[in-house]
Amino acid sequence: MKIQFQCLAGVAIIAMGSAMAHAAAPTAADVAAADARAGATVKAMKAEEKTILTHGIMPLPMGPNPPKAPADAIPGAGYIAGISRLGIPALKESDASLGVSYVGGIRKDGSTALPSGLAQAASWNPALLEQGGAMIGSEARAKGFNVLLAGGVNLTRDPRNGRTFEYLSEDPLLSGYLVGAAIRGIQSNGIISTIKHFALNGQETGRKFVDIQITDANARESDLLAFKIGIEQGQPLSVMCAYNRVNGANACDNDYLLNTVLKKDWRWKGFVMSDWGAVPTLDTAIHGLDQQSGAELDPKLFFTDDLAAKAKADPKWAARLDDMNRRVLTAIYATNLDKSDAKPGVKIDFAKNGEVALEAAKQGIVLLKNNGNLLPLAKTAKRIAVIGGYANSGVLSGGGSSQTDPEGGPKASIPLGGDGPWAAFFSQHYHGVAPYTAIKAQAKDANVTYRDGTIIADAVDQAKKADVAIIFATKWSTEGQDHADFSLPNGQDALIAAVAAANPRTIVVLETGNPVDMPWLNKVPAVVEAWYGGSRGGDAIASVLFGETNPSGRLPITFPASASQLPRPVVDGYWDLETDFMGNPPTPDTKVLADYNIEGSDVGYRWFARKGQKALFPFGHGLSYTSFAADGLSVKGLSASFTVKNTGARSGAYVAQLYLTARGGEAKQRLAGFARVELKAGEAKPVTLTIDPRILADWTAKGWSIKGGAYSFALGQDAEHLGTPVSTTVAAKTWKD
């Protein structure tokens, strides 16, 4: 693989040879040109045409009042009619954070499932996410979709959030670059991508009623910075607003978020679509919402007759309606959908796309512990006991709207009950290649047995007979439900402890969408975090276990030692609310406050550093089958350089991490840059990073502000293990976004 270093604001990006050929994604210049063209089209629109692009339906036989789908609609998340007189195509939308959504198998097709967002983020490799985005964008276009509801970038403020697996990390720099790369990949297919959920969408409990309390400065230095970097890097043509409230106002009805931040300060030209069922009133249009999505889930279809009447009676509303249309048209023109729309029926090369998913899964697996170098396993092992986790069927995937399944559907589906219209969203799916099958392929001469782990005594018996025991432990996460704690369900902790007591060579492979407690950690020599591995997750796990792949993943979130270490030890509202299956209280009058000012912009590892707490496994942690050294750090102004060397006996990849450690003598920890570096045994490479000044700055009433003086930086193995700090002088500066 050819490697090229392109150094951007704090990120050394490895350009990978892509398995996919795709065009360039829209640039800021393309968007500006499309905006000018959109303005001319708005002038040509008839009054009755101006509320066509402002609302859509969910063309699925699901929900309480499913609409009749137009003849050209494709079963998916959304449909917005076009205007044939003006050559404007219909918008056909699919959920797609991790692959083109399965929607309960209604389409009777399959899609390539990428690993979970956390798994992809654990690669710390923007090029890998761009390649994945290009792949899922190509499959969406082949199915006839031209809008993907992708680009999830909310920071992990509470790791028990049911949608943590969909998102990327707890750090704004890492998340912003990764999501921007994924969006570039998607939009390189000539289709529209969102970035979502705007903003501060940190929990599913009471998700339509939880009210996030946060100051402007704390928001701008954390979650909003992740969105800003993602928009700069990816140029997404749509923003999807969130369900939650922010400082009292619904996120989709929030003048501060949509008008002040997004459209005024950031000068963003795309359109804001609502989340499904997130529009409370017509006034959302004045407060910045451009399109009402899945309108049948709202109290009323606001953005048709009511909107037209307001525009006819009030020049302010008329101007707002024109702007709404201009923004949707800008997205259409920037992607050339009016000239080259997506058409269904294109054959998908699932084998080729599966290689993209396989590489993502390999790079995302994190080796958490490896005492005595138990891993990699020798292929000469005579007897291997594989236990638990439906490892004889497939790998676990997360639930909800992002659920993706390969051709043929899930290998195992465990329904969680219920017979309502959304019951299909609440089944645990195992798909792709079974880890058990992949392990047998790696250890062809071994006797490999499988036990499901439901009978502990049986699992222990197999473990005693084996040279090595591999336990697959799973914890399912889904949209609509948070976790009460970090424990593994269904007695898996007891299973692991019993097997570890029976066989000292026990390896635990975690398939989780969140951190988990590990009361058995001191009893097992090796732990592997495999996340939700996607279509080729089983192959990736076996490849790492047997050393075909040298693990290089690093944690994109902190694994806490205890919930007591978190800013909010209990998820706000979790034990107080009577919620439905999607995490919502029974009445809209319910009040749930979440005070994000407790940690402010010190999210995740920043909070742990501020409080002096030690994590179970810190942000940035990950082991390898070789060893590395990063030294020679030199920082001059906003430029940092150092050397990374592979000091071990085999090739591998190292994730170099540069942290701000102090400003003017005051401790302050922030990730300032990162670089994923591929190195042969004994090889050394220089790395240079340009530090984004916003990482050093505070947000003030005048904008970003850097206080002149000494700033200290250090290279880190992870957020807790830092090298010797190096200081540099940075000049004072104040500027607007």
Steps between C-alpha positions, in 0.01 A plus 500: 500500500637838406504746790503874470488748786281802453520722805190700581395683817628256758451188289747299296270319261610178339382487140411137429475333165120488459310195384245735352515755222287804564479863399596799708255607770352851478733775620416832662536661154255249354251583774536873438435454128201277573361761740506765227324269257243409767417867547409531133276192517312632804410810298350274233289298745123541514342567839341154512838337432674659796373252761584185303865475607429602859342178627516125455356168609640171620408259215484189717215280622602582857394737773151591622378667178704378204445718190439375150838500331536666157571269207864609474575475872742239632433340840728699725508779754356783293360637175468863387322559171680674215384771260514360149424835332829634634697179462526451876517131600326341796719442805512136609656451840649208689647465845862414445745569781647151472365383164174536308233429762326164517154647597386166635574321172210670322701553180612135494855602414829519681772756561860488606512566874790709618614456860344729759598866516716435807679219317577723203609782729736261682708494181578872546524495120296759305597339168340174614174677584502678165538167327211357704284802422573463129397136520167551674429799277553284193261235632239763583521644151475151351174452690363834377553709814641850462503616864674315783416574862859440607774698671425442870748708700354567846768474767483221757405697808335195655642164385174328605317675215323243283632667184864519613580222252376716209714800591877535490678630807508729800747744342401782259819494292498124445124487440500798266769369270358150492142605424617749240691224322196266503280777358752574224488135404121486491459821299769393250223282355295804399252467785418706809619414850383643828703569810300423816348532761535874544574536785595374847309175450650315795238249619193306390316509833224756456663589172223734383471673837846506656613861523875548465631788710825639363669836450594630159872469575476142628299394194730673250814343650361145489201360309457799270871495417467138387216604268695803375808298412282232339327763285832654399650164408197333340281783366177311589206643308247429773491519877253288695392663823447298817210390720629646826454851630790742545460773762122466489432480125465190285813450290287511183334819627813667630586846374839492673613174342350532153509871430769652721760223496443302182378755249629834629831424671602204285345637176388150405294480176330158516157410639392390846272199504313394811540168667191285460227617737705793633296799372278656771358807322496705180732754663790258453527648149577846639742345747707342223343167395483460121330163453246299700598132473273201556220746557242235587685450830452866602187648660418662166633553149613858558712571190226500232178701517580669832843600375362625168236710678761664721720575198209655314411727792841602632811608302725365775348155459514532121872571515550207740312264265718611208810435711372151592463412133833655408679287757344171383575592139860586589547143625341356186711712266827450691465124449368534142194293585298694243741379229600156629252367753537164670316218325415165661612171355878538478674175591699518824830316533452379858825301501703810410313719746544236767875555479442863601297383801769243586779759502291734716433220748867399515622855562232562763562199726668609824726265696429610857712248690757236403686368803779256422452562129228238485398661174552444217396138523724244338330313220647184653245499784345152520170577672313833516176557691282779356230604744201735496390805308325317213851464361382206291252728318650845439599823672264726693375828350333801657125555474273778383492707185867428421449122493669356192504138390684328215338302221262237635432692821624417849659162575322506836223731617387510860169685535450694818123474488225739415258509210480874429599675179861542615557147629738422211738763636537305823668176402860415566666416169811291445630512147793451267768236541480300825814541715488125572521428126783750453695357795472149355632631169804649676568189712439229242675225698337575836194348659277808538185457708213738569271538800240774530585562867148473634605202712811612685602151609505384138710801395742436786535136396596602146742763631679246720562276199629780277841656448329838485146627566354793306189653654284733291315743728228719352294799605236634263435872461222670311346831414227584750649336807791589726684262729437510873860402574812348345437136591493220245150346475381141534753381757799540269725630779446177693566296184830679435615461860419128502673430169805706600526294821490182292752611237773761570532556124163671459443781250195726520372653175255782564228585249354814653378844401604659830762450771430214742601410854764227522491349851691202358780711345774380736404137434548498122828565315353647180207725410405614150242773427346406164196733519224425245710368215276527193482265203855366541539538874548129560787483254660809655484355852663172394764689302601696809484203737740298285734786412419527131407859591702695754243688713525878470170632636499761777203581721306805374317523835596451863406172669421615856587287801163589651190707421585706808783656299261656247365857522154343537527163679139423398358576155272801551141381533586130474345388830247781522314463172233261380625476140382324188703272276672800336606660826226762518276590794124464451424874488676798339474687831770284657809694601846344498803723552854394409761746626791482255663795673622257766778388267458784251737446210707250700337192348631147555876484559504876560265449797713213632812719476325789673388275788825301518315172444642178356288318245462126458645560153575859396417682179763414238596166659583202282772232482691345211698185423806720447643797689537867408675814615393859434756764595684812396196722546557857388228764504536841339190716508224285351727239343609178671749245368631172637618157391317169532698173489399134498738350756358149476533199273193531276318758293220697660318830527544751781258777590707796612309734730597859576338663804487855627590466867516857634427862411688773682599255771142382557427131432270454201482177300373486143586279203692733268586261218530138396663286235449134411839384372576168325850375575703194409715339770784739583361778280476863615301787347479871573156650565405868490166631624342842468304575816151644459503823703145432624639212708707754694233768520197591708171619356413852615246768413745613229549152355802272538772643723854379565684653791860568408760309696649156563315187387620150587454187292586133542486181296285231661459126475146593605333781692645383834853402401676813373863571420711795607323830425648744250412871517458759230386860492175576321397852408170645621221492244124555481288406200152401390400156371 
